[in-house]
């Protein structure tokens, strides 16, 4: 049977809960929910919905990890190690490039759609 087309208005799969590791969290680690809607290439490609309560943590993408995202609701800020900050709100999209190091801050509870590509 060939694969089915995925429509994001269909019910999402049950989300997986997690929190940033204590060593990466800035303050109390916020609750994050990930509902992966599609995975391919032995997990190297992941597409889905992500939600998070307010909080911040340090991120370090390995040299093969890229993420495209679009904010559905809420507000987030990403700051690189030089202190350059970018904020994203509803309808806005961005890319976190491979090798990026900085902080990820959820200002208002956020929901976003993501495409994550891991090439090692």
N, C-alpha and C positions, 0 to 999 in steps of 0.2 A: 504494500500500500504506500503510495507517495506521501510525502509530508504535507501537512495542512498549513494553510496560510494562518498566521496569527494576527488577531485583531485586538488592539489594546482596550477595546470596550468590553471584551469578554471578561468574565471573572478571573482575577489573578490567582495564581497558585497560593497556597498557604505560605506566608512569609517566614523566613528564618530570622530569629532574633539574635543579636550580638551587641557587644559594646567594644569600644577601643581598648586595647591592652592598657593596663594601669601605667606602664612605663611610657606610653605615648600620649595619654590623656592629659589635658590641661584643665585641672579641676576634676569634678566628678564625671566619669565616663558616661556619655548619654546612650540611651537605648536606640539601636538602629534596627530597621526591618528591611529585609531584602526578599523580594518576590521575583525570582528568576523566571522569565517567560520563555527563554530560548537559550540553549547551549549547543555549541558545535565545536568541531576540531579538537575533540578530546578535552573539552573544557577551556580551550584557549580563547574562545569567543563566548561572552556572556551578555545577554540583553534582558533588561527587566525594569522593575520599579523598585525604588529605594526611598525610605522615609527615615527621618531622624528628629529627635527632640533637640532643643538647644544645648549646645556644648561645643567643645573644641578639642582637637588632638593633632599631633604631628603626623605628617604623611611623608613617605619616601617611596616613590614608584621605582621599581627596578627598570633597567634599561630597555626592556621589551614590553612594558605595560603602558598602554594608551587608554584614555577614557574620554568618550564624548558623552555629554549629559545635557538635558534640558529640564529646567525647573518647572514643575507643574504648579506648586504653591509654596509659599514661605520665602525665606531669604537665607542665603549663605554667602560666606566670604572665604576666599582662598588667598593666602599670603605666601610669597616666595621668601627665600632666605635673605634676600636683599631688602625686604620690607615692602615690596610692591604688592598692593592689595587689589583684588578684583571682586566685586559683589555681583550676585546674580539673583534675580527675582522671577516672578511668574512669567513664563513665555520666553525667558532668556536662556541661551545655550552657551556652552563652553567646552573646551578641550583641556584635559590635564595631560600634558605630553609625557612620553617615556622619560624616566630619569628625574622627574620633578621632585623637589624636596621643599617642604614648607609646612604650613598649618592649614587645617580645614576647620572652619567655624560655622556652625549652624546658628544664625541670629534669631530666626523665628522657625518654629517647627517646619521642616521642609519635606516636600515630596518631589522626587525627580525621576526621570526616565534615563537610563544609562545604556551605553554600549561599551563594554570593556574588552580589549584585545590584549592578550598576553602572548608575546613572542619571546621565547628564551633563546 
